[in-house]
Amino acid sequence: MDKYDDDKPPSFWQMLHSVLAAAFGVQSGKNRARDFTRGKPSQFIILGVLFTTLFVLVIFGVVKLVLHLAGL
């Protein structure tokens, strides 16, 4: 990271990467520090809620598909 990037907020892709990494428990210390110093909590909360909702819907869809294919 460039020294001129120190005051820039994280990009959408950096925030998405952080949310996904945090969801799976593999967030690096460097990224976590960046998120806490430069990120806005509201953006991470919104992305986290959207990711969780999408994750639950995908799991629900997979279960419905498996049950349908099993004839139940």
PyMOL Python script that loads the backbone (N, CA, C, O; Angstrom):
from pymol import cmd

cmd.read_pdbstr("""\
ATOM      1  N   MET A   1       0.831  -1.166   0.000  1.00  0.00           N
ATOM      2  CA  MET A   1       0.000   0.000   0.000  1.00  0.00           C
ATOM      3  C   MET A   1       0.882   1.238   0.000  1.00  0.00           C
ATOM      4  O   MET A   1       1.907   1.278   0.681  1.00  0.00           O
ATOM      5  N   ASP A   2       0.490   2.227  -0.749  1.00  0.00           N
ATOM      6  CA  ASP A   2       1.232   3.463  -0.882  1.00  0.00           C
ATOM      7  C   ASP A   2       0.997   4.349   0.333  1.00  0.00           C
ATOM      8  O   ASP A   2      -0.068   4.291   0.947  1.00  0.00           O
ATOM      9  N   LYS A   3       1.986   5.171   0.685  1.00  0.00           N
ATOM     10  CA  LYS A   3       1.819   6.045   1.851  1.00  0.00           C
ATOM     11  C   LYS A   3       0.741   7.099   1.611  1.00  0.00           C
ATOM     12  O   LYS A   3       0.219   7.667   2.570  1.00  0.00           O
ATOM     13  N   TYR A   4       0.400   7.371   0.357  1.00  0.00           N
ATOM     14  CA  TYR A   4      -0.645   8.342   0.059  1.00  0.00           C
ATOM     15  C   TYR A   4      -2.044   7.740   0.190  1.00  0.00           C
ATOM     16  O   TYR A   4      -3.034   8.471   0.184  1.00  0.00           O
ATOM     17  N   ASP A   5      -2.131   6.430   0.306  1.00  0.00           N
ATOM     18  CA  ASP A   5      -3.415   5.758   0.462  1.00  0.00           C
ATOM     19  C   ASP A   5      -3.848   5.670   1.921  1.00  0.00           C
ATOM     20  O   ASP A   5      -4.917   5.137   2.218  1.00  0.00           O
ATOM     21  N   ASP A   6      -3.014   6.197   2.847  1.00  0.00           N
ATOM     22  CA  ASP A   6      -3.302   6.033   4.270  1.00  0.00           C
ATOM     23  C   ASP A   6      -4.593   6.701   4.712  1.00  0.00           C
ATOM     24  O   ASP A   6      -5.213   6.253   5.677  1.00  0.00           O
ATOM     25  N   ASP A   7      -5.014   7.761   4.033  1.00  0.00           N
ATOM     26  CA  ASP A   7      -6.221   8.454   4.472  1.00  0.00           C
ATOM     27  C   ASP A   7      -7.436   8.133   3.606  1.00  0.00           C
ATOM     28  O   ASP A   7      -8.536   8.610   3.883  1.00  0.00           O
ATOM     29  N   LYS A   8      -7.248   7.338   2.571  1.00  0.00           N
ATOM     30  CA  LYS A   8      -8.378   6.965   1.711  1.00  0.00           C
ATOM     31  C   LYS A   8      -9.211   5.885   2.375  1.00  0.00           C
ATOM     32  O   LYS A   8      -8.662   4.954   2.964  1.00  0.00           O
ATOM     33  N   PRO A   9     -10.546   5.998   2.288  1.00  0.00           N
ATOM     34  CA  PRO A   9     -11.383   4.913   2.825  1.00  0.00           C
ATOM     35  C   PRO A   9     -11.223   3.660   1.966  1.00  0.00           C
ATOM     36  O   PRO A   9     -10.846   3.750   0.798  1.00  0.00           O
ATOM     37  N   PRO A  10     -11.506   2.496   2.541  1.00  0.00           N
ATOM     38  CA  PRO A  10     -11.389   1.262   1.761  1.00  0.00           C
ATOM     39  C   PRO A  10     -12.368   1.263   0.589  1.00  0.00           C
ATOM     40  O   PRO A  10     -13.475   1.793   0.688  1.00  0.00           O
ATOM     41  N   SER A  11     -11.946   0.665  -0.513  1.00  0.00           N
ATOM     42  CA  SER A  11     -12.829   0.571  -1.680  1.00  0.00           C
ATOM     43  C   SER A  11     -13.924  -0.463  -1.412  1.00  0.00           C
ATOM     44  O   SER A  11     -13.866  -1.207  -0.434  1.00  0.00           O
ATOM     45  N   PHE A  12     -14.913  -0.494  -2.293  1.00  0.00           N
ATOM     46  CA  PHE A  12     -16.002  -1.464  -2.151  1.00  0.00           C
ATOM     47  C   PHE A  12     -15.455  -2.882  -2.112  1.00  0.00           C
ATOM     48  O   PHE A  12     -15.891  -3.696  -1.298  1.00  0.00           O
ATOM     49  N   TRP A  13     -14.494  -3.183  -2.996  1.00  0.00           N
ATOM     50  CA  TRP A  13     -13.946  -4.547  -3.064  1.00  0.00           C
ATOM     51  C   TRP A  13     -13.134  -4.886  -1.819  1.00  0.00           C
ATOM     52  O   TRP A  13     -13.143  -6.031  -1.367  1.00  0.00           O
ATOM     53  N   GLN A  14     -12.433  -3.905  -1.262  1.00  0.00           N
ATOM     54  CA  GLN A  14     -11.702  -4.141  -0.019  1.00  0.00           C
ATOM     55  C   GLN A  14     -12.678  -4.409   1.128  1.00  0.00           C
ATOM     56  O   GLN A  14     -12.443  -5.285   1.960  1.00  0.00           O
ATOM     57  N   MET A  15     -13.780  -3.645   1.165  1.00  0.00           N
ATOM     58  CA  MET A  15     -14.779  -3.865   2.215  1.00  0.00           C
ATOM     59  C   MET A  15     -15.446  -5.227   2.050  1.00  0.00           C
ATOM     60  O   MET A  15     -15.657  -5.937   3.033  1.00  0.00           O
ATOM     61  N   LEU A  16     -15.779  -5.595   0.810  1.00  0.00           N
ATOM     62  CA  LEU A  16     -16.391  -6.891   0.565  1.00  0.00           C
ATOM     63  C   LEU A  16     -15.441  -8.009   0.971  1.00  0.00           C
ATOM     64  O   LEU A  16     -15.863  -8.986   1.589  1.00  0.00           O
ATOM     65  N   HIS A  17     -14.173  -7.875   0.634  1.00  0.00           N
ATOM     66  CA  HIS A  17     -13.170  -8.865   1.024  1.00  0.00           C
ATOM     67  C   HIS A  17     -13.102  -8.968   2.545  1.00  0.00           C
ATOM     68  O   HIS A  17     -13.020 -10.069   3.090  1.00  0.00           O
ATOM     69  N   SER A  18     -13.135  -7.840   3.223  1.00  0.00           N
ATOM     70  CA  SER A  18     -13.077  -7.837   4.683  1.00  0.00           C
ATOM     71  C   SER A  18     -14.298  -8.512   5.297  1.00  0.00           C
ATOM     72  O   SER A  18     -14.174  -9.265   6.264  1.00  0.00           O
ATOM     73  N   VAL A  19     -15.477  -8.246   4.739  1.00  0.00           N
ATOM     74  CA  VAL A  19     -16.707  -8.860   5.260  1.00  0.00           C
ATOM     75  C   VAL A  19     -16.662 -10.370   5.056  1.00  0.00           C
ATOM     76  O   VAL A  19     -16.999 -11.128   5.965  1.00  0.00           O
ATOM     77  N   LEU A  20     -16.252 -10.810   3.875  1.00  0.00           N
ATOM     78  CA  LEU A  20     -16.170 -12.249   3.604  1.00  0.00           C
ATOM     79  C   LEU A  20     -15.123 -12.914   4.487  1.00  0.00           C
ATOM     80  O   LEU A  20     -15.361 -13.993   5.030  1.00  0.00           O
ATOM     81  N   ALA A  21     -13.971 -12.277   4.631  1.00  0.00           N
ATOM     82  CA  ALA A  21     -12.917 -12.847   5.469  1.00  0.00           C
ATOM     83  C   ALA A  21     -13.364 -12.912   6.924  1.00  0.00           C
ATOM     84  O   ALA A  21     -13.105 -13.903   7.606  1.00  0.00           O
ATOM     85  N   ALA A  22     -14.023 -11.882   7.397  1.00  0.00           N
ATOM     86  CA  ALA A  22     -14.505 -11.874   8.777  1.00  0.00           C
ATOM     87  C   ALA A  22     -15.586 -12.926   8.984  1.00  0.00           C
ATOM     88  O   ALA A  22     -15.648 -13.547  10.045  1.00  0.00           O
ATOM     89  N   ALA A  23     -16.435 -13.133   7.984  1.00  0.00           N
ATOM     90  CA  ALA A  23     -17.503 -14.130   8.100  1.00  0.00           C
ATOM     91  C   ALA A  23     -16.927 -15.536   8.264  1.00  0.00           C
ATOM     92  O   ALA A  23     -17.502 -16.371   8.960  1.00  0.00           O
ATOM     93  N   PHE A  24     -15.798 -15.788   7.623  1.00  0.00           N
ATOM     94  CA  PHE A  24     -15.177 -17.103   7.717  1.00  0.00           C
ATOM     95  C   PHE A  24     -14.064 -17.164   8.757  1.00  0.00           C
ATOM     96  O   PHE A  24     -13.435 -18.207   8.935  1.00  0.00           O
ATOM     97  N   GLY A  25     -13.818 -16.032   9.455  1.00  0.00           N
ATOM     98  CA  GLY A  25     -12.855 -16.008  10.543  1.00  0.00           C
ATOM     99  C   GLY A  25     -11.408 -15.998  10.120  1.00  0.00           C
ATOM    100  O   GLY A  25     -10.547 -16.472  10.861  1.00  0.00           O
ATOM    101  N   VAL A  26     -11.116 -15.469   8.945  1.00  0.00           N
ATOM    102  CA  VAL A  26      -9.737 -15.477   8.468  1.00  0.00           C
ATOM    103  C   VAL A  26      -9.237 -14.063   8.144  1.00  0.00           C
ATOM    104  O   VAL A  26      -8.349 -13.905   7.306  1.00  0.00           O
ATOM    105  N   GLN A  27      -9.784 -13.055   8.783  1.00  0.00           N
ATOM    106  CA  GLN A  27      -9.399 -11.672   8.536  1.00  0.00           C
ATOM    107  C   GLN A  27      -7.976 -11.424   9.034  1.00  0.00           C
ATOM    108  O   GLN A  27      -7.628 -11.810  10.150  1.00  0.00           O
ATOM    109  N   SER A  28      -7.165 -10.786   8.210  1.00  0.00           N
ATOM    110  CA  SER A  28      -5.788 -10.496   8.624  1.00  0.00           C
ATOM    111  C   SER A  28      -5.769  -9.274   9.543  1.00  0.00           C
ATOM    112  O   SER A  28      -6.656  -8.421   9.493  1.00  0.00           O
ATOM    113  N   GLY A  29      -4.756  -9.215  10.363  1.00  0.00           N
ATOM    114  CA  GLY A  29      -4.620  -8.098  11.291  1.00  0.00           C
ATOM    115  C   GLY A  29      -4.443  -6.772  10.574  1.00  0.00           C
ATOM    116  O   GLY A  29      -4.968  -5.746  11.009  1.00  0.00           O
ATOM    117  N   LYS A  30      -3.700  -6.795   9.470  1.00  0.00           N
ATOM    118  CA  LYS A  30      -3.461  -5.570   8.700  1.00  0.00           C
ATOM    119  C   LYS A  30      -4.770  -5.025   8.128  1.00  0.00           C
ATOM    120  O   LYS A  30      -5.043  -3.828   8.213  1.00  0.00           O
ATOM    121  N   ASN A  31      -5.575  -5.914   7.546  1.00  0.00           N
ATOM    122  CA  ASN A  31      -6.852  -5.472   6.985  1.00  0.00           C
ATOM    123  C   ASN A  31      -7.821  -5.033   8.070  1.00  0.00           C
ATOM    124  O   ASN A  31      -8.561  -4.067   7.885  1.00  0.00           O
ATOM    125  N   ARG A  32      -7.826  -5.727   9.194  1.00  0.00           N
ATOM    126  CA  ARG A  32      -8.702  -5.350  10.297  1.00  0.00           C
ATOM    127  C   ARG A  32      -8.333  -3.965  10.817  1.00  0.00           C
ATOM    128  O   ARG A  32      -9.212  -3.151  11.099  1.00  0.00           O
ATOM    129  N   ALA A  33      -7.037  -3.697  10.944  1.00  0.00           N
ATOM    130  CA  ALA A  33      -6.587  -2.378  11.389  1.00  0.00           C
ATOM    131  C   ALA A  33      -7.003  -1.304  10.384  1.00  0.00           C
ATOM    132  O   ALA A  33      -7.451  -0.228  10.780  1.00  0.00           O
ATOM    133  N   ARG A  34      -6.859  -1.584   9.094  1.00  0.00           N
ATOM    134  CA  ARG A  34      -7.280  -0.641   8.052  1.00  0.00           C
ATOM    135  C   ARG A  34      -8.773  -0.357   8.166  1.00  0.00           C
ATOM    136  O   ARG A  34      -9.203   0.794   8.081  1.00  0.00           O
ATOM    137  N   ASP A  35      -9.557  -1.411   8.357  1.00  0.00           N
ATOM    138  CA  ASP A  35     -11.005  -1.245   8.429  1.00  0.00           C
ATOM    139  C   ASP A  35     -11.420  -0.395   9.629  1.00  0.00           C
ATOM    140  O   ASP A  35     -12.308   0.450   9.521  1.00  0.00           O
ATOM    141  N   PHE A  36     -10.770  -0.625  10.774  1.00  0.00           N
ATOM    142  CA  PHE A  36     -11.136   0.109  11.977  1.00  0.00           C
ATOM    143  C   PHE A  36     -10.657   1.553  11.946  1.00  0.00           C
ATOM    144  O   PHE A  36     -11.280   2.416  12.565  1.00  0.00           O
ATOM    145  N   THR A  37      -9.575   1.834  11.245  1.00  0.00           N
ATOM    146  CA  THR A  37      -9.056   3.202  11.230  1.00  0.00           C
ATOM    147  C   THR A  37      -9.639   4.036  10.096  1.00  0.00           C
ATOM    148  O   THR A  37      -9.822   5.242  10.261  1.00  0.00           O
ATOM    149  N   ARG A  38      -9.937   3.425   8.945  1.00  0.00           N
ATOM    150  CA  ARG A  38     -10.375   4.214   7.795  1.00  0.00           C
ATOM    151  C   ARG A  38     -11.793   3.922   7.340  1.00  0.00           C
ATOM    152  O   ARG A  38     -12.370   4.710   6.590  1.00  0.00           O
ATOM    153  N   GLY A  39     -12.371   2.801   7.779  1.00  0.00           N
ATOM    154  CA  GLY A  39     -13.692   2.426   7.291  1.00  0.00           C
ATOM    155  C   GLY A  39     -14.817   3.015   8.120  1.00  0.00           C
ATOM    156  O   GLY A  39     -14.631   3.371   9.284  1.00  0.00           O
ATOM    157  N   LYS A  40     -15.992   3.114   7.500  1.00  0.00           N
ATOM    158  CA  LYS A  40     -17.189   3.566   8.204  1.00  0.00           C
ATOM    159  C   LYS A  40     -17.950   2.339   8.679  1.00  0.00           C
ATOM    160  O   LYS A  40     -18.229   1.442   7.883  1.00  0.00           O
ATOM    161  N   PRO A  41     -18.290   2.283   9.954  1.00  0.00           N
ATOM    162  CA  PRO A  41     -18.995   1.108  10.476  1.00  0.00           C
ATOM    163  C   PRO A  41     -20.308   0.822   9.745  1.00  0.00           C
ATOM    164  O   PRO A  41     -20.659  -0.337   9.527  1.00  0.00           O
ATOM    165  N   SER A  42     -21.024   1.869   9.372  1.00  0.00           N
ATOM    166  CA  SER A  42     -22.327   1.660   8.713  1.00  0.00           C
ATOM    167  C   SER A  42     -22.178   0.890   7.407  1.00  0.00           C
ATOM    168  O   SER A  42     -23.025   0.060   7.077  1.00  0.00           O
ATOM    169  N   GLN A  43     -21.108   1.157   6.659  1.00  0.00           N
ATOM    170  CA  GLN A  43     -20.905   0.454   5.395  1.00  0.00           C
ATOM    171  C   GLN A  43     -20.625  -1.030   5.628  1.00  0.00           C
ATOM    172  O   GLN A  43     -21.117  -1.882   4.888  1.00  0.00           O
ATOM    173  N   PHE A  44     -19.833  -1.335   6.660  1.00  0.00           N
ATOM    174  CA  PHE A  44     -19.540  -2.731   6.959  1.00  0.00           C
ATOM    175  C   PHE A  44     -20.780  -3.447   7.491  1.00  0.00           C
ATOM    176  O   PHE A  44     -20.988  -4.625   7.203  1.00  0.00           O
ATOM    177  N   ILE A  45     -21.595  -2.747   8.260  1.00  0.00           N
ATOM    178  CA  ILE A  45     -22.829  -3.350   8.779  1.00  0.00           C
ATOM    179  C   ILE A  45     -23.779  -3.671   7.638  1.00  0.00           C
ATOM    180  O   ILE A  45     -24.359  -4.756   7.596  1.00  0.00           O
ATOM    181  N   ILE A  46     -23.941  -2.734   6.713  1.00  0.00           N
ATOM    182  CA  ILE A  46     -24.832  -2.964   5.570  1.00  0.00           C
ATOM    183  C   ILE A  46     -24.328  -4.138   4.730  1.00  0.00           C
ATOM    184  O   ILE A  46     -25.108  -5.018   4.363  1.00  0.00           O
ATOM    185  N   LEU A  47     -23.028  -4.157   4.424  1.00  0.00           N
ATOM    186  CA  LEU A  47     -22.474  -5.270   3.646  1.00  0.00           C
ATOM    187  C   LEU A  47     -22.607  -6.590   4.399  1.00  0.00           C
ATOM    188  O   LEU A  47     -22.902  -7.620   3.792  1.00  0.00           O
ATOM    189  N   GLY A  48     -22.395  -6.570   5.702  1.00  0.00           N
ATOM    190  CA  GLY A  48     -22.540  -7.787   6.503  1.00  0.00           C
ATOM    191  C   GLY A  48     -23.954  -8.316   6.501  1.00  0.00           C
ATOM    192  O   GLY A  48     -24.168  -9.523   6.380  1.00  0.00           O
ATOM    193  N   VAL A  49     -24.933  -7.419   6.634  1.00  0.00           N
ATOM    194  CA  VAL A  49     -26.342  -7.838   6.611  1.00  0.00           C
ATOM    195  C   VAL A  49     -26.708  -8.381   5.232  1.00  0.00           C
ATOM    196  O   VAL A  49     -27.395  -9.397   5.128  1.00  0.00           O
ATOM    197  N   LEU A  50     -26.253  -7.712   4.176  1.00  0.00           N
ATOM    198  CA  LEU A  50     -26.536  -8.194   2.817  1.00  0.00           C
ATOM    199  C   LEU A  50     -25.892  -9.557   2.573  1.00  0.00           C
ATOM    200  O   LEU A  50     -26.525 -10.447   2.005  1.00  0.00           O
ATOM    201  N   PHE A  51     -24.636  -9.727   2.997  1.00  0.00           N
ATOM    202  CA  PHE A  51     -23.966 -11.011   2.824  1.00  0.00           C
ATOM    203  C   PHE A  51     -24.693 -12.110   3.588  1.00  0.00           C
ATOM    204  O   PHE A  51     -24.907 -13.200   3.057  1.00  0.00           O
ATOM    205  N   THR A  52     -25.072 -11.829   4.829  1.00  0.00           N
ATOM    206  CA  THR A  52     -25.757 -12.835   5.645  1.00  0.00           C
ATOM    207  C   THR A  52     -27.092 -13.219   5.031  1.00  0.00           C
ATOM    208  O   THR A  52     -27.440 -14.399   4.983  1.00  0.00           O
ATOM    209  N   THR A  53     -27.839 -12.232   4.561  1.00  0.00           N
ATOM    210  CA  THR A  53     -29.124 -12.504   3.913  1.00  0.00           C
ATOM    211  C   THR A  53     -28.928 -13.359   2.667  1.00  0.00           C
ATOM    212  O   THR A  53     -29.645 -14.338   2.463  1.00  0.00           O
ATOM    213  N   LEU A  54     -27.963 -12.991   1.839  1.00  0.00           N
ATOM    214  CA  LEU A  54     -27.691 -13.763   0.626  1.00  0.00           C
ATOM    215  C   LEU A  54     -27.245 -15.173   0.963  1.00  0.00           C
ATOM    216  O   LEU A  54     -27.668 -16.127   0.311  1.00  0.00           O
ATOM    217  N   PHE A  55     -26.398 -15.319   1.969  1.00  0.00           N
ATOM    218  CA  PHE A  55     -25.919 -16.634   2.392  1.00  0.00           C
ATOM    219  C   PHE A  55     -27.084 -17.515   2.845  1.00  0.00           C
ATOM    220  O   PHE A  55     -27.169 -18.681   2.458  1.00  0.00           O
ATOM    221  N   VAL A  56     -27.975 -16.963   3.660  1.00  0.00           N
ATOM    222  CA  VAL A  56     -29.133 -17.721   4.150  1.00  0.00           C
ATOM    223  C   VAL A  56     -30.040 -18.115   2.990  1.00  0.00           C
ATOM    224  O   VAL A  56     -30.528 -19.245   2.947  1.00  0.00           O
ATOM    225  N   LEU A  57     -30.273 -17.209   2.055  1.00  0.00           N
ATOM    226  CA  LEU A  57     -31.122 -17.526   0.900  1.00  0.00           C
ATOM    227  C   LEU A  57     -30.501 -18.612   0.024  1.00  0.00           C
ATOM    228  O   LEU A  57     -31.215 -19.478  -0.481  1.00  0.00           O
ATOM    229  N   VAL A  58     -29.192 -18.577  -0.162  1.00  0.00           N
ATOM    230  CA  VAL A  58     -28.521 -19.613  -0.954  1.00  0.00           C
ATOM    231  C   VAL A  58     -28.633 -20.964  -0.259  1.00  0.00           C
ATOM    232  O   VAL A  58     -28.939 -21.964  -0.907  1.00  0.00           O
ATOM    233  N   ILE A  59     -28.391 -21.010   1.045  1.00  0.00           N
ATOM    234  CA  ILE A  59     -28.523 -22.268   1.789  1.00  0.00           C
ATOM    235  C   ILE A  59     -29.949 -22.781   1.709  1.00  0.00           C
ATOM    236  O   ILE A  59     -30.168 -23.974   1.498  1.00  0.00           O
ATOM    237  N   PHE A  60     -30.927 -21.890   1.877  1.00  0.00           N
ATOM    238  CA  PHE A  60     -32.332 -22.273   1.775  1.00  0.00           C
ATOM    239  C   PHE A  60     -32.641 -22.842   0.396  1.00  0.00           C
ATOM    240  O   PHE A  60     -33.325 -23.859   0.286  1.00  0.00           O
ATOM    241  N   GLY A  61     -32.146 -22.197  -0.656  1.00  0.00           N
ATOM    242  CA  GLY A  61     -32.370 -22.667  -2.015  1.00  0.00           C
ATOM    243  C   GLY A  61     -31.737 -24.027  -2.266  1.00  0.00           C
ATOM    244  O   GLY A  61     -32.340 -24.881  -2.916  1.00  0.00           O
ATOM    245  N   VAL A  62     -30.532 -24.234  -1.760  1.00  0.00           N
ATOM    246  CA  VAL A  62     -29.852 -25.523  -1.936  1.00  0.00           C
ATOM    247  C   VAL A  62     -30.636 -26.624  -1.224  1.00  0.00           C
ATOM    248  O   VAL A  62     -30.805 -27.713  -1.772  1.00  0.00           O
ATOM    249  N   VAL A  63     -31.111 -26.352  -0.017  1.00  0.00           N
ATOM    250  CA  VAL A  63     -31.889 -27.352   0.725  1.00  0.00           C
ATOM    251  C   VAL A  63     -33.186 -27.665  -0.017  1.00  0.00           C
ATOM    252  O   VAL A  63     -33.563 -28.831  -0.133  1.00  0.00           O
ATOM    253  N   LYS A  64     -33.871 -26.642  -0.517  1.00  0.00           N
ATOM    254  CA  LYS A  64     -35.101 -26.869  -1.280  1.00  0.00           C
ATOM    255  C   LYS A  64     -34.819 -27.703  -2.530  1.00  0.00           C
ATOM    256  O   LYS A  64     -35.588 -28.606  -2.861  1.00  0.00           O
ATOM    257  N   LEU A  65     -33.728 -27.406  -3.218  1.00  0.00           N
ATOM    258  CA  LEU A  65     -33.370 -28.147  -4.423  1.00  0.00           C
ATOM    259  C   LEU A  65     -33.078 -29.606  -4.099  1.00  0.00           C
ATOM    260  O   LEU A  65     -33.549 -30.502  -4.798  1.00  0.00           O
ATOM    261  N   VAL A  66     -32.308 -29.848  -3.053  1.00  0.00           N
ATOM    262  CA  VAL A  66     -31.975 -31.218  -2.664  1.00  0.00           C
ATOM    263  C   VAL A  66     -33.224 -31.975  -2.282  1.00  0.00           C
ATOM    264  O   VAL A  66     -33.394 -33.127  -2.680  1.00  0.00           O
ATOM    265  N   LEU A  67     -34.104 -31.349  -1.516  1.00  0.00           N
ATOM    266  CA  LEU A  67     -35.358 -32.023  -1.124  1.00  0.00           C
ATOM    267  C   LEU A  67     -36.235 -32.297  -2.347  1.00  0.00           C
ATOM    268  O   LEU A  67     -36.880 -33.342  -2.423  1.00  0.00           O
ATOM    269  N   HIS A  68     -36.262 -31.378  -3.291  1.00  0.00           N
ATOM    270  CA  HIS A  68     -37.045 -31.589  -4.509  1.00  0.00           C
ATOM    271  C   HIS A  68     -36.468 -32.746  -5.332  1.00  0.00           C
ATOM    272  O   HIS A  68     -37.210 -33.588  -5.837  1.00  0.00           O
ATOM    273  N   LEU A  69     -35.155 -32.779  -5.458  1.00  0.00           N
ATOM    274  CA  LEU A  69     -34.525 -33.856  -6.235  1.00  0.00           C
ATOM    275  C   LEU A  69     -34.648 -35.204  -5.535  1.00  0.00           C
ATOM    276  O   LEU A  69     -34.632 -36.249  -6.184  1.00  0.00           O
ATOM    277  N   ALA A  70     -34.772 -35.179  -4.205  1.00  0.00           N
ATOM    278  CA  ALA A  70     -34.918 -36.422  -3.445  1.00  0.00           C
ATOM    279  C   ALA A  70     -36.371 -36.909  -3.460  1.00  0.00           C
ATOM    280  O   ALA A  70     -36.670 -38.013  -3.005  1.00  0.00           O
ATOM    281  N   GLY A  71     -37.257 -36.080  -3.983  1.00  0.00           N
ATOM    282  CA  GLY A  71     -38.666 -36.467  -4.070  1.00  0.00           C
ATOM    283  C   GLY A  71     -39.438 -36.256  -2.773  1.00  0.00           C
ATOM    284  O   GLY A  71     -40.488 -36.870  -2.583  1.00  0.00           O
ATOM    285  N   LEU A  72     -38.959 -35.427  -1.902  1.00  0.00           N
ATOM    286  CA  LEU A  72     -39.642 -35.152  -0.648  1.00  0.00           C
ATOM    287  C   LEU A  72     -40.447 -33.893  -0.703  1.00  0.00           C
ATOM    288  O   LEU A  72     -41.085 -33.524   0.283  1.00  0.00           O
TER     289      LEU A  72
END
""", "prot")
cmd.dss("prot")
cmd.show_as("cartoon", "prot")
cmd.util.cbc("prot")
cmd.orient("prot")
